[in-house]
Amino acid sequence: MRKMQLTTVLAASLLMFSPAVPVFDLDAAGAAHAKGNGNGNGNGGGNGKSESKKSESKSAEKSKGNSDKSAKSAATKKPKPAAAEGAKAAKGKPVKNGELAPNELGKMNGAMNANINAVLAHIRNGQTTKGPVGLLAGLAVADTSAAAAADRAAELEARADSFDALQTKVEEAGFASVDEYLQAKADGTLTEEQLALSGDIDSLIGDVGGTDETGLQLAESRPSDDDIQAARDAAAAAAETVIAAEQAILDAWNKDGDAVALLTALRNKLAPHQAAIDAAVAQTSAPDETAAVEPE
């Protein structure tokens, strides 16, 4: 299963959560504010008040036209994407649109040119907060963990929905519970109307894991509302780590540029190695089973 990428976590993103999911407009950090002052002074007098009125009328029409155009432009202009929820442009630097050239990467050259084995070693050793390679590893861990947490929350919600759909169907057939339906089916006391619904009921029972060996009870239980909420909270917390990882990279970046482009480029570098990243992240939860590898 391919992990989702938060830009938005949260996206997960955080997501699933999130945490879902307030967006800081990176372009706003570098927006320039232009001020215009029009002070027209006329020194010639040849045409008197008539010419003055005509001039004022034309000026007013032109001003109204420009105002209408500005209003239309503002109404149709679409907002530009942000790097992630809450992420700010590096150290308040202006954001420029477009691709990042190699000479615009600055300290992030080390991250873009890092060997994936070095990134994996940093992940296994938990060195994910310092240096270009460490910060890249931190982004990889945050994205992977947030996607896993979001998937877990979504899975529990989907299972709960399946159990709820089953309960609704057995009630439609006139039973208070699935156990009551199973007992009636075993006793052969289903009415014709209930038999007509039994196919749908049995299919839904299969969706939730079937019955136990007695055939009179479900093999699995519905996830509790508390468990679902806990999974949602975990997903939201994981989405916050994505924002923090992105911000750490932007804070360390010593160049002006498009933060979205930088984070996208870093994620594109990691994408082909997602399976290895998943394995490395999993190893960090079992430090006694896997020996740490020194970063290159």
Buried (B, 14 or more C-beta within 10 A) or exposed (E): EEBBBBBBBBBBBBBBBBBBBEBBEBBEBBEEEEEEEEEEEEEEEEEEEEEEEEEEEEEEEEEEEEEEEEEEEEEEEEEEBBBBBBBBBBEEBEBBEEEBEEEBBBBBBBBBEBEBEBBBBBBBBBBBBEBBBBBBBBBBBBBBBBBBBBBBBBBBBEBBEBBEEBBEBBEEBBBEEBBBBBBBBEEEEBEEEBEEBBEBBBEBBEBBBEBEEEEBBBEEEBBEEEBBEBBBBBBBBBBBBBBBBBBBBBEBBEBBBBBBBBBBBBBEBBEEBBEBBBEBBEBBEEEEEBEEBEBE
